[in-house]
Amino acid sequence: MIEALIIIGLAMFIFIVVFSLKRVKEKKKEQQEEHEKIKAYGESINEETRNKNK
């Protein structure tokens, strides 16, 4: 009986850890995509400014 509870507890713990790591990975990917969008926007603004000054 105790062994079954230990196994169930470990399975739940492993599930929580894996689920948390998956969320962190997804969040990091979203942040990276957002960073790329901001970088592209900044570069386009810089290009417009350079073209205006010529």
C-alpha positions as CSV (number, residue, x, y, z in Angstrom):
1,M,0.0,0.0,0.0
2,I,2.7,2.4,1.0
3,E,4.7,1.6,-2.2
4,A,1.7,2.4,-4.3
5,L,1.3,5.8,-2.7
6,I,5.0,6.5,-3.1
7,I,4.8,5.6,-6.8
8,I,1.7,7.8,-7.3
9,G,3.4,10.7,-5.5
10,L,6.6,10.4,-7.6
11,A,4.5,10.2,-10.8
12,M,2.6,13.4,-9.8
13,F,5.9,15.1,-8.9
14,I,7.5,14.2,-12.2
15,F,4.3,15.3,-14.1
16,I,4.4,18.7,-12.3
17,V,8.1,19.2,-13.1
18,V,7.7,18.2,-16.8
19,F,4.6,20.4,-17.1
20,S,6.5,23.4,-15.6
21,L,9.5,23.0,-17.8
22,K,7.2,22.8,-20.9
23,R,5.6,26.1,-19.9
24,V,8.9,27.8,-19.3
25,K,10.1,26.6,-22.7
26,E,7.0,27.9,-24.4
27,K,7.2,31.3,-22.6
28,K,10.9,31.7,-23.5
29,K,10.0,30.9,-27.2
30,E,7.2,33.6,-27.1
31,Q,9.6,36.1,-25.6
32,Q,12.2,35.4,-28.2
33,E,9.6,35.9,-31.0
34,E,8.5,39.2,-29.4
35,H,12.1,40.3,-29.2
36,E,12.6,39.6,-32.9
37,K,9.5,41.6,-33.8
38,I,10.7,44.6,-31.7
39,K,14.2,44.3,-33.3
40,A,12.7,44.2,-36.8
41,Y,10.5,47.2,-36.0
42,G,13.4,49.2,-34.6
43,E,15.5,48.4,-37.7
44,S,12.7,49.6,-40.0
45,I,12.4,52.9,-38.1
46,N,16.1,53.4,-38.3
47,E,16.1,52.7,-42.1
48,E,13.2,55.2,-42.6
49,T,15.2,57.8,-40.6
50,R,18.3,57.2,-42.6
51,N,16.4,57.5,-45.9
52,K,14.7,60.7,-44.7
53,N,18.0,62.4,-43.9
54,K,19.4,61.8,-47.4
